[in-house]
């Protein structure tokens, strides 16, 4: 078994605690912005101003939706503790993705840049950022798996950890880090080979949705609908939309096209 005894709190300044989770999420956002800036250096057809404005819109809209979806999932708790709705804890990756997607889409309607082209370039950066964010989850002890007797099970020992102490659980955060890095490689290989614009993002979100359905059966959590976790229900809805659209519209092209 693997033991993780790291204190999830990286820095304490008086009454202020800075958690490794927050640090890794901030790093993930920075990496995503730098990824898009690098796309401009490589000749992408949009400006630095577009990227930074999209970030200024996408980050807060992502945070709002990330919290909203978490509150819906845990309404039994938040209905009794409404003050906690405004806290920084409990952010969902799906809320962040969908919220940022909506915010940037609205911005694209106003600024009239090619939204599909933009999110295709963004997709590899998103999955890379998710891998970095899951490092924070690993140190935090959140998003942990069900108990396991497998030799790679993880045991958390620090009292600040969000995982149950002294119990071997599936390292679902590490599973997802590996998955995200594999998908990152797949998306890099597919860049420029799919039409119409937006198809690469469709591949990304479909692969991630399929993953979340599967890994959900290994993760701890409460049923949301039909015995499934909230993320699994959202994943099914995403696949019901993306798979038919991609089957009808997506086509393979050569790099020269």
LUMLO-804981 format. One record per residue (C-alpha): residue in three letters; x, y, z. Coordinates in nm, 3 decimals. Each point is the difference from the previous one (the first is absolute). Layout:
% residues N
- resn, xx, yy, zz
- ALA, X, Y, Z
...
***
This chain:
% residues 257
- resn, xx, yy, zz
- UNK, 0.000, 0.000, 0.000
- UNK, 0.102, 0.360, -0.060
- UNK, -0.012, 0.241, 0.294
- UNK, -0.062, 0.372, -0.047
- UNK, 0.073, 0.202, 0.311
- UNK, 0.038, 0.342, -0.162
- UNK, -0.177, 0.286, 0.175
- UNK, -0.259, 0.132, -0.251
- UNK, 0.060, 0.346, 0.148
- UNK, 0.310, 0.135, -0.171
- UNK, 0.030, 0.334, 0.182
- UNK, -0.161, 0.145, 0.311
- UNK, 0.007, 0.375, 0.054
- UNK, -0.180, 0.079, 0.323
- UNK, -0.362, -0.104, -0.057
- UNK, 0.057, -0.038, -0.376
- UNK, 0.069, -0.349, -0.134
- UNK, 0.122, -0.052, -0.355
- UNK, -0.067, -0.354, -0.115
- UNK, 0.199, -0.194, -0.257
- UNK, -0.327, -0.050, -0.186
- UNK, -0.041, 0.373, -0.054
- UNK, 0.363, 0.036, -0.105
- UNK, -0.033, -0.277, -0.259
- UNK, -0.329, 0.138, -0.135
- UNK, 0.164, 0.343, -0.040
- UNK, 0.296, -0.167, -0.174
- UNK, -0.239, -0.189, -0.230
- UNK, -0.172, 0.325, -0.102
- UNK, 0.338, 0.165, -0.063
- UNK, 0.114, -0.295, -0.213
- UNK, -0.321, 0.020, -0.204
- UNK, 0.050, 0.372, -0.068
- UNK, 0.365, -0.058, -0.093
- UNK, -0.107, -0.286, -0.226
- UNK, -0.225, 0.234, -0.197
- UNK, 0.270, 0.268, -0.010
- UNK, 0.232, -0.264, -0.146
- UNK, -0.259, -0.076, -0.268
- UNK, 0.022, 0.364, -0.107
- UNK, 0.380, -0.028, -0.018
- UNK, -0.053, -0.301, -0.226
- UNK, -0.219, 0.205, -0.235
- UNK, -0.354, -0.038, 0.140
- UNK, -0.247, 0.239, -0.162
- UNK, -0.099, 0.206, 0.302
- UNK, 0.167, 0.260, 0.222
- UNK, 0.142, 0.003, 0.352
- UNK, -0.280, 0.240, 0.087
- UNK, -0.257, -0.262, -0.101
- UNK, 0.168, -0.262, 0.220
- UNK, 0.027, 0.223, 0.306
- UNK, -0.355, 0.134, -0.037
- UNK, -0.128, -0.356, -0.040
- UNK, 0.188, -0.088, 0.320
- UNK, -0.149, 0.297, 0.186
- UNK, -0.346, -0.119, -0.102
- UNK, 0.050, -0.376, 0.007
- UNK, 0.170, -0.027, 0.341
- UNK, -0.273, 0.169, 0.211
- UNK, -0.282, -0.163, -0.199
- UNK, 0.175, -0.335, 0.047
- UNK, 0.035, 0.054, 0.374
- UNK, -0.366, 0.101, 0.035
- UNK, -0.124, -0.305, -0.187
- UNK, 0.250, -0.225, 0.180
- UNK, -0.149, 0.104, 0.332
- UNK, -0.359, -0.007, -0.130
- UNK, 0.020, -0.362, -0.115
- UNK, 0.162, -0.100, 0.330
- UNK, -0.275, 0.175, 0.197
- UNK, -0.267, -0.180, -0.204
- UNK, 0.172, -0.332, 0.068
- UNK, 0.031, 0.068, 0.375
- UNK, -0.320, 0.199, 0.047
- UNK, -0.089, -0.193, 0.315
- UNK, 0.308, 0.149, 0.167
- UNK, -0.012, 0.349, -0.150
- UNK, -0.369, 0.045, 0.073
- UNK, 0.097, -0.031, 0.368
- UNK, 0.322, 0.203, -0.034
- UNK, -0.080, 0.274, -0.258
- UNK, 0.298, 0.214, 0.105
- UNK, 0.231, -0.272, -0.137
- UNK, -0.131, 0.055, -0.354
- UNK, 0.233, 0.300, -0.027
- UNK, 0.304, -0.196, 0.123
- UNK, 0.285, -0.103, -0.229
- UNK, -0.040, -0.368, 0.080
- UNK, -0.185, -0.250, -0.216
- UNK, 0.078, 0.086, -0.361
- UNK, -0.094, -0.253, -0.271
- UNK, 0.204, -0.048, -0.315
- UNK, -0.313, -0.035, -0.213
- UNK, -0.134, 0.329, 0.130
- UNK, 0.332, 0.168, -0.079
- UNK, 0.008, -0.140, -0.354
- UNK, -0.364, 0.071, -0.085
- UNK, -0.001, 0.341, 0.168
- UNK, 0.316, 0.113, -0.180
- UNK, -0.135, -0.146, -0.326
- UNK, -0.319, 0.205, 0.031
- UNK, 0.183, 0.319, 0.098
- UNK, 0.245, -0.023, -0.289
- UNK, -0.280, -0.087, -0.243
- UNK, -0.186, 0.319, 0.098
- UNK, 0.322, 0.196, -0.041
- UNK, 0.050, -0.152, -0.347
- UNK, -0.349, 0.114, -0.103
- UNK, 0.086, 0.357, 0.099
- UNK, 0.356, 0.008, -0.135
- UNK, -0.079, -0.220, -0.301
- UNK, 0.306, -0.224, 0.020
- UNK, -0.016, -0.364, -0.115
- UNK, -0.120, -0.181, 0.310
- UNK, 0.047, -0.353, -0.138
- UNK, 0.354, 0.081, -0.109
- UNK, 0.075, 0.152, 0.342
- UNK, -0.125, -0.295, 0.207
- UNK, 0.180, -0.250, -0.225
- UNK, 0.327, 0.174, 0.086
- UNK, -0.109, 0.019, 0.363
- UNK, -0.091, -0.370, 0.040
- UNK, 0.351, -0.149, 0.050
- UNK, 0.077, 0.277, 0.248
- UNK, -0.317, -0.074, 0.197
- UNK, 0.080, -0.369, 0.046
- UNK, 0.358, 0.087, 0.097
- UNK, -0.131, 0.250, 0.254
- UNK, -0.234, -0.267, 0.137
- UNK, 0.297, -0.231, 0.057
- UNK, 0.171, 0.275, 0.202
- UNK, -0.318, 0.067, 0.196
- UNK, -0.028, -0.367, 0.094
- UNK, 0.344, 0.022, 0.158
- UNK, -0.165, 0.243, 0.239
- UNK, -0.281, -0.250, 0.060
- UNK, 0.257, -0.270, 0.075
- UNK, 0.171, 0.213, 0.264
- UNK, -0.333, 0.126, 0.135
- UNK, -0.146, -0.348, 0.037
- UNK, -0.323, 0.100, -0.174
- UNK, -0.157, -0.191, -0.292
- UNK, 0.130, -0.322, 0.152
- UNK, -0.107, -0.348, -0.101
- UNK, -0.176, -0.286, 0.170
- UNK, 0.189, -0.229, 0.241
- UNK, 0.228, -0.248, -0.172
- UNK, 0.242, -0.280, 0.081
- UNK, 0.203, 0.055, -0.319
- UNK, 0.374, 0.056, 0.055
- UNK, -0.018, 0.354, -0.142
- UNK, -0.273, 0.107, 0.240
- UNK, 0.068, 0.331, 0.175
- UNK, -0.017, 0.059, 0.375
- UNK, -0.031, 0.359, 0.123
- UNK, 0.142, 0.070, 0.345
- UNK, 0.000, 0.377, 0.051
- UNK, -0.292, 0.125, 0.213
- UNK, -0.066, 0.290, -0.239
- UNK, -0.064, -0.240, -0.286
- UNK, -0.350, -0.020, -0.146
- UNK, 0.031, -0.376, -0.048
- UNK, -0.079, -0.253, 0.273
- UNK, 0.315, -0.051, 0.205
- UNK, 0.174, -0.336, 0.013
- UNK, -0.223, -0.159, -0.266
- UNK, 0.144, -0.123, -0.331
- UNK, -0.198, 0.153, -0.286
- UNK, 0.022, 0.002, -0.378
- UNK, 0.228, 0.290, -0.108
- UNK, -0.262, 0.124, -0.246
- UNK, 0.171, 0.339, -0.016
- UNK, 0.318, -0.167, -0.127
- UNK, -0.202, -0.215, -0.241
- UNK, -0.138, 0.323, -0.144
- UNK, 0.340, 0.167, -0.025
- UNK, 0.121, -0.291, -0.213
- UNK, -0.319, 0.008, -0.209
- UNK, 0.028, 0.376, -0.058
- UNK, 0.361, -0.028, -0.115
- UNK, -0.092, -0.279, -0.243
- UNK, -0.288, 0.207, -0.142
- UNK, 0.234, 0.300, -0.025
- UNK, 0.223, -0.207, -0.228
- UNK, -0.298, -0.122, -0.205
- UNK, -0.126, 0.354, -0.052
- UNK, 0.342, 0.116, -0.113
- UNK, 0.006, -0.276, -0.261
- UNK, -0.349, 0.093, -0.124
- UNK, 0.062, 0.374, -0.031
- UNK, -0.077, 0.121, -0.349
- UNK, -0.146, -0.333, -0.109
- UNK, -0.366, 0.052, 0.090
- UNK, -0.262, 0.223, -0.155
- UNK, -0.214, 0.203, 0.058
- UNK, 0.149, 0.234, 0.259
- UNK, -0.095, -0.106, 0.350
- UNK, 0.040, -0.372, -0.078
- UNK, 0.321, -0.039, 0.202
- UNK, -0.172, 0.151, 0.303
- UNK, -0.282, -0.248, -0.063
- UNK, 0.250, -0.287, 0.014
- UNK, 0.145, 0.137, 0.323
- UNK, -0.332, 0.046, 0.181
- UNK, -0.132, -0.335, -0.123
- UNK, 0.308, -0.190, 0.118
- UNK, -0.013, 0.174, 0.335
- UNK, -0.373, -0.068, 0.037
- UNK, 0.052, -0.370, -0.073
- UNK, 0.281, -0.005, 0.256
- UNK, -0.209, 0.165, 0.270
- UNK, -0.277, -0.254, -0.046
- UNK, 0.245, -0.284, 0.051
- UNK, 0.211, 0.142, 0.281
- UNK, -0.314, 0.107, 0.183
- UNK, -0.055, -0.363, 0.096
- UNK, 0.335, 0.007, 0.183
- UNK, -0.047, 0.337, 0.172
- UNK, -0.161, 0.074, 0.331
- UNK, -0.313, 0.212, -0.022
- UNK, -0.372, 0.018, 0.052
- UNK, -0.260, -0.100, -0.263
- UNK, -0.147, 0.289, -0.196
- UNK, -0.237, -0.166, -0.247
- UNK, -0.078, -0.365, -0.077
- UNK, 0.276, -0.104, 0.240
- UNK, 0.263, 0.191, -0.199
- UNK, 0.220, 0.287, 0.114
- UNK, -0.075, 0.349, -0.131
- UNK, 0.311, -0.003, -0.221
- UNK, -0.111, -0.330, -0.157
- UNK, -0.344, 0.144, -0.080
- UNK, 0.159, 0.310, -0.157
- UNK, 0.238, -0.225, -0.196
- UNK, -0.287, -0.202, -0.144
- UNK, -0.176, 0.321, -0.106
- UNK, 0.320, 0.123, -0.167
- UNK, 0.045, -0.326, -0.192
- UNK, -0.363, 0.004, -0.114
- UNK, 0.070, 0.339, -0.157
- UNK, 0.357, -0.033, -0.127
- UNK, 0.001, -0.352, -0.146
- UNK, -0.292, 0.054, -0.244
- UNK, 0.137, 0.342, -0.102
- UNK, 0.348, -0.136, -0.063
- UNK, -0.135, -0.305, -0.184
- UNK, -0.187, 0.227, -0.241
- UNK, 0.241, 0.293, -0.038
- UNK, 0.358, -0.100, 0.085
- UNK, 0.226, -0.111, -0.281
- UNK, 0.368, -0.090, -0.030
- UNK, 0.219, 0.221, -0.216
- UNK, 0.366, -0.002, -0.093
- UNK, 0.237, 0.249, 0.158
- UNK, 0.032, 0.179, -0.335
- UNK, -0.373, 0.081, 0.007
***
